[in-house]
Amino acid sequence: PELYQLRRAPKAGKDIWLFEAARGALLELAAETGKWEGTRVAVASRTNQVEWAKSLLSRFEAAPGVTIQDLVVQAEIFPGSKRKHFQNLKRDTGVPFSEMIFFDDSTMNTREME
């Protein structure tokens, strides 16, 4: 379910979970060495459940003993435009759009970023 569909604070891995492909990607990113070493991870989430979303970053493990929050250099979590999220990420990290990779399960979000 999406956060807005829940009536109480979600529990990672019980009420809400990671897609398997996302879990695999995060596991690779959490490796101390390898082809993704030095990759910076950011989060861009359009939600009206801001505090819940932020709390989940520290509840999901990307690898044993490593939470998603441990990997994230910046999180843009607020309702509104996905474009605004990415403008903030570009401004604050200095990473140009051409060097960012964007994954989303919502076609509304991916269309907005085309």
HELIX and SHEET records of a PDB file:
HELIX    1   1 LEU A    3  GLN A    5  5                                   3    
HELIX    2   2 GLU A   20  ALA A   30  1                                  11    
HELIX    3   3 VAL A   50  LEU A   57  1                                   8    
HELIX    4   4 ILE A   68  LEU A   71  1                                   4    
HELIX    5   5 LYS A   82  THR A   93  1                                  12    
HELIX    6   6 PHE A   97  GLU A   99  5                                   3    
HELIX    7   7 THR A  107  GLU A  112  1                                   6    
SHEET    1   A 2 VAL A  41  SER A  45  0                                        
SHEET    2   A 2 VAL A  72  ILE A  77  1                                        
SHEET    1   B 2 GLU A  61  ALA A  63  0                                        
SHEET    2   B 2 VAL A  66  THR A  67 -1                                        
END                                                                             
